[in-house]
Amino acid sequence: MNLTLISWEACPMSFFDKMKQGASEAAKKAQQTVEISKLRLQVAAKEKDIEKEYTLIGEAIYKGYAAGDWKKQEQDVSAHCGQIDQLKADIQALELKVQEAKNEKICRCGKVLAREVKFCPACGNRFADPPPAEAPAAGVLQTICALCQTPNDVGAKFCANCGTTMQHDS
């Protein structure tokens, strides 16, 4: 029986580099998922605190009703409303962190977009200069802008890079 041994040196290094890169990307994605989960748990806790504040407002109002003097409870209600405002601001800040972790931003029209786009493909809104873009994922259907040659989502009405109206074949 004739067996040939292949040494590690004979294996293409690009294979091992790709394996290493894939493992690194998987670890990065897992870290991102953990971070997003932690942020969402914080949002849920703050939303629960808001519900508690609403309950306390209701109790304060009922105390005023029962006592026949609404003015006595006005300060308590105002304090609870201030606490709700603070909790909502905290939630908004946490949601921005989630968007950053997901490398996304939200347009004024409500569409969720990749952070690197310059124009909203749905409404044409122009954004401030974005950070450098990463290459699009393989296998994603895209339409190329006739003016600047930038890949865009298939249903985009405007180019995400230059804002030009996209022409779609019917």
C-alpha positions, 0 to 999 in steps of 0.5 A, spaced: 500 500 500 502 506 497 500 512 502 502 519 501 503 524 506 501 531 505 505 536 510 501 542 512 506 546 508 503 543 502 496 546 504 494 553 501 495 558 506 489 562 503 484 556 506 487 557 513 487 565 512 479 564 510 478 559 516 481 564 521 477 570 517 471 566 518 472 565 525 474 572 527 467 575 523 463 570 527 466 572 533 465 579 532 458 578 530 456 574 536 459 580 540 455 584 536 449 580 538 450 580 545 451 587 545 445 589 542 441 584 547 444 587 553 441 594 550 435 591 549 434 588 556 436 595 558 430 598 554 425 593 556 427 595 564 426 602 562 419 601 559 417 597 565 419 603 570 415 608 565 409 603 566 410 604 574 411 611 573 404 611 570 401 607 576 404 612 581 401 618 577 394 614 577 395 613 584 396 620 586 391 623 582 386 618 585 389 621 592 387 628 590 380 626 587 379 622 594 381 628 598 377 633 594 384 637 593 387 636 586 393 641 588 396 637 593 397 632 588 400 636 582 407 636 585 407 629 585 404 628 578 409 633 575 415 629 579 413 623 576 412 626 569 419 628 569 421 621 571 417 619 565 421 624 560 428 622 563 426 615 562 424 616 555 430 620 553 434 614 556 431 609 551 432 614 545 439 614 547 439 606 548 436 605 541 441 610 538 446 605 541 443 599 538 443 602 531 450 604 532 451 597 534 447 594 528 451 599 523 444 602 521 441 609 521 433 611 521 431 616 516 426 622 518 421 618 513 422 612 518 426 607 513 432 603 516 438 604 512 445 602 512 450 607 516 454 609 510 448 611 505 448 619 503 441 619 501 435 615 503 432 611 497 425 611 499 424 619 500 431 622 497 433 625 504 440 627 504 445 625 510 451 628 512 457 625 510 457 617 512 463 613 515 467 609 510 462 603 507 464 596 507 463 592 501 455 589 500 454 582 501 454 577 496 448 574 493 444 581 494 440 583 489 441 590 487 440 596 482 446 600 479 445 607 479 446 610 472 450 616 474 455 614 479 455 607 479 453 605 486 449 599 488 442 600 491 437 596 493 432 593 488 426 597 490 430 604 491 427 610 488 433 614 489 440 613 489 443 612 496 450 615 494 448 621 489 440 622 490 439 621 483 432 618 481 433 611 480 430 608 473 427 601 473 426 596 468 418 595 467 
